[in-house]
Amino acid sequence: MEIFKTVFLMTGLMLLFVTVGGMIGGQEGMVMAFLIALGMNFFSYFFSDKLVLRHYKAIEVHENDAKGLFEIVSRLTKKANLPMPKVYIIPEQVPNAFATGRNPKNAVVAVTEGLLNLLNKDEIEGVLAHELCHVRHYDILTGSIAAVIAGAIAILANFAQFGALSGNNSNQSRSNGILMLLLAVIMPIAATVIQMAISREREYKADKGAAILTGRPEWLASALRKLDNYSKNYMMRNADPQSAHMFIINPFGSVKNTINTLFRTHPRTEDRIARLEELKRII
């Protein structure tokens, strides 16, 4: 079912991109947007995981290098009926973690050195269970493609703005110019909101999956509380907007401006903990 959901979303985003291309450039614009979208989906499917690991200088480790970490991942993957993923450690003192990979057979879980130093064994298990649930739900592939499509729509918006400013003075051209300017403003905002909404909903889903997988929602809740407190004062050195949605906690730190709530890559940590507390009474 998760595979079908992922394919459906990928197709929907691609159709949105093609539609926007058609609004800007007519039939030729639709064809061009379709070809670009195909290329972006292909690139995201096969290479997005390698790029993000390289960006954060993640180092692959094996059982002899991090036995305790491997034991936790191995135990959780057996319970979740998943293949054993590759395990990476990021040389970064700000605690955080993410999963990547186009499918469970090619999955990677990565944690920072800071996370291993800050959290206890149970809390680390809660975090890793959360990341493995992202793998099981194909969330990382979907999020990567959504980010690429959102960025491409922003590029199209720039073309629309250029087209609006370069039109002649006829009434028809002025009307088209106004439409182009509206598209240039609305498209990037709409694409970003969609991308962020997808990311936030999937964080809640992964939190719930982790609570069920470990049977101890309080482990993840405690981890999130510590991670959030740390993030109020620090942000990751190599944090970038394109990969922010992948992490369990926003790598840019806490978002304090309420105007930015709509554009959060993550739900408020307080809301996530509250949901986990509710699950504690059920599980």
C-alpha positions in Angstrom: 0.0 0.0 0.0 2.8 2.4 0.8 4.4 1.8 -2.6 1.1 2.7 -4.3 0.8 5.9 -2.2 4.3 6.9 -3.1 3.8 6.3 -6.8 0.5 8.2 -6.6 2.1 11.2 -4.9 5.1 11.2 -7.3 2.7 11.2 -10.3 0.6 14.0 -8.8 3.6 16.2 -8.2 4.8 15.5 -11.7 1.4 16.4 -13.2 1.3 19.6 -11.2 4.7 20.5 -12.6 3.6 19.7 -16.2 0.4 21.8 -15.7 2.4 24.8 -14.5 4.7 24.4 -17.5 1.7 24.4 -19.8 0.3 27.6 -18.2 3.6 29.3 -18.8 4.6 28.0 -22.2 1.6 26.3 -23.7 2.0 22.9 -25.3 5.8 23.3 -25.7 6.0 24.3 -22.1 4.1 21.1 -21.1 6.4 18.9 -23.1 9.5 20.6 -21.7 8.2 20.4 -18.1 7.3 16.7 -18.6 10.9 15.9 -19.8 12.4 17.9 -16.9 10.1 16.1 -14.4 11.1 12.7 -15.7 14.8 13.6 -15.4 14.4 15.0 -11.9 12.5 11.9 -10.7 15.1 9.6 -12.2 17.9 11.6 -10.5 16.1 11.8 -7.2 15.3 8.0 -7.2 18.9 6.9 -7.8 21.2 9.6 -6.4 19.5 11.8 -3.7 20.6 9.5 -0.9 24.3 9.6 -2.0 24.2 13.4 -2.3 22.8 14.0 1.2 25.3 11.5 2.8 28.2 13.3 1.1 26.9 16.7 2.0 26.8 15.9 5.8 30.2 14.0 5.5 28.5 10.8 6.9 30.8 7.9 7.5 29.6 4.3 7.1 30.3 2.1 10.1 30.1 -1.6 10.7 29.4 -3.8 13.6 32.9 -3.8 14.9 32.9 0.0 14.8 29.6 0.6 16.7 28.4 -2.6 18.2 25.7 -1.2 20.4 24.2 0.9 17.6 24.2 -2.1 15.3 22.5 -4.3 17.9 19.6 -1.8 18.2 19.2 -1.4 14.4 19.3 -5.1 13.9 16.7 -5.8 16.6 14.3 -3.2 15.3 14.6 -4.3 11.6 13.8 -7.9 12.6 10.7 -6.7 14.5 9.7 -4.4 11.6 10.4 -7.2 9.0 12.8 -5.0 7.1 16.2 -5.7 5.6 19.2 -4.5 7.6 20.1 -1.0 6.4 23.5 0.5 6.1 24.5 2.5 9.2 26.3 5.9 9.1 27.6 8.3 11.7 27.8 12.0 11.0 30.8 13.8 12.6 28.6 16.5 14.1 28.1 17.4 17.8 24.5 18.7 17.3 22.3 15.7 18.0 20.1 14.6 15.1 19.3 11.6 12.8 17.8 10.8 9.4 17.1 7.9 7.1 17.5 7.9 3.4 17.4 5.5 0.5 14.9 4.8 -2.4 13.5 1.6 -0.8 14.0 -0.7 2.2 16.6 -2.8 0.3 18.7 0.3 -0.2 18.1 2.1 3.1 20.5 4.0 5.3 20.1 5.3 8.8 22.4 8.0 10.0 22.9 9.5 13.4 25.2 12.3 14.6 27.9 11.8 17.2 26.1 14.3 19.3 22.9 12.2 19.4 24.9 9.2 20.6 26.4 11.3 23.3 23.2 13.0 24.4 20.7 10.2 24.5 20.5 7.0 26.5 20.1 3.5 24.9 16.2 3.5 25.1 16.0 7.0 23.6 18.3 6.0 20.8 16.1 3.0 20.1 13.1 5.3 19.9 14.8 7.6 17.4 16.0 4.7 15.3 12.5 3.1 15.3 11.2 6.4 14.0 13.7 6.5 11.2 13.1 2.9 10.2 9.4 3.7 10.0 10.2 6.4 7.5 12.1 3.7 5.5 9.1 1.3 5.7 6.7 4.0 4.5 9.0 5.2 1.6 8.9 8.7 3.1 12.4 9.7 2.2 12.0 9.0 -1.5 8.7 10.9 -1.5 10.2 13.8 0.5 13.3 14.0 -1.8 11.1 14.1 -4.9 8.8 16.6 -3.4 11.7 18.9 -2.6 13.1 18.6 -6.1 9.7 19.3 -7.7 9.2 22.3 -5.3 12.6 23.7 -6.4 11.8 23.2 -10.0 8.4 25.0 -9.7 10.3 27.9 -8.2 12.5 28.0 -11.3 9.4 28.0 -13.5 8.1 30.8 -11.4 11.2 32.8 -12.3 10.6 32.1 -16.0 7.0 33.3 -15.5 8.2 36.5 -13.9 10.6 37.1 -16.7 7.9 36.5 -19.3 5.6 38.9 -17.5 8.2 41.7 -17.5 9.2 41.2 -21.1 5.7 41.4 -22.7 4.6 44.2 -25.0 1.9 46.8 -24.2 -1.2 45.3 -25.8 -4.2 44.6 -23.6 -3.8 40.8 -24.2 -0.1 41.0 -23.2 -0.9 43.0 -20.1 -3.5 40.4 -19.0 -1.0 37.6 -19.7 1.6 39.6 -17.8 -0.6 40.0 -14.7 -1.3 36.2 -14.8 2.3 35.4 -15.1 3.2 37.6 -12.1 0.5 36.0 -10.1 1.8 32.6 -11.0 5.4 33.7 -10.1 4.2 34.7 -6.6 1.7 31.9 -5.9 3.5 28.8 -7.4 6.6 28.8 -5.1 4.4 29.4 -2.0 2.0 26.6 -3.0 4.8 24.2 -3.7 6.5 24.9 -0.4 3.3 24.6 1.6 2.6 21.2 -0.1 6.1 20.0 0.6 6.0 21.1 4.2 2.5 19.6 4.8 3.7 16.2 3.4 6.8 16.3 5.7 4.8 17.2 8.8 2.2 14.5 8.4 4.8 11.9 7.8 6.6 12.8 10.9 3.5 12.1 13.0 3.1 8.8 11.2 6.7 7.8 11.8 6.3 8.8 15.5 3.3 6.5 15.8 5.0 3.7 14.0 8.0 4.0 16.3 5.8 3.9 19.4 4.2 0.7 18.2 7.4 -0.9 17.1 9.2 -0.4 20.4 6.0 -0.6 22.5 7.4 2.3 24.6 6.2 5.7 23.3 7.9 7.4 26.2 11.3 6.5 24.8 10.8 8.6 21.6 9.0 11.3 23.6 12.0 11.7 26.0 14.4 11.8 23.0 12.4 14.5 21.2 12.3 16.6 24.4 16.1 16.4 24.7 16.7 17.0 21.0 14.3 20.0 21.0 15.9 21.6 24.0 19.3 21.3 22.4 18.1 22.7 19.1 17.0 25.9 20.8 20.7 27.0 21.1 22.4 25.2 18.2 22.0 24.4 14.5 23.9 21.8 12.4 26.9 23.2 10.6 25.9 22.0 7.1 22.2 22.3 7.4 20.4 23.2 4.2 16.7 23.7 3.3 16.7 20.9 0.7 17.4 18.2 3.3 15.9 19.7 6.4 12.8 17.7 6.2 14.8 14.4 6.4 15.9 14.9 10.0 14.0 13.9 13.1 14.4 17.5 14.4 14.8 20.6 12.3 18.6 21.0 11.8 18.2 24.8 11.7 17.0 24.8 15.3 13.6 26.0 16.7 11.4 28.1 14.6 10.2 30.9 17.0 8.4 33.1 14.5 4.8 32.2 14.4 4.5 33.5 10.8 6.8 30.6 9.8 4.5 28.0 11.2 3.0 27.2 7.9 6.4 26.6 6.4 7.7 24.3 9.1 9.3 21.1 7.9 8.4 19.5 11.2 5.4 19.6 13.5 5.9 21.4 16.8 7.8 19.1 19.2 5.2 19.8 21.9 2.5 18.4 19.6 4.5 15.3 18.7 5.2 14.6 22.4 1.5 15.1 23.2 0.5 12.6 20.6 3.0 10.1 21.9 1.7 10.6 25.5 -1.8 9.7 24.2 -0.4 6.6 22.6 1.2 5.6 25.9 -2.3 5.2 27.3 -3.3 2.9 24.5 -0.3 0.7 23.8 
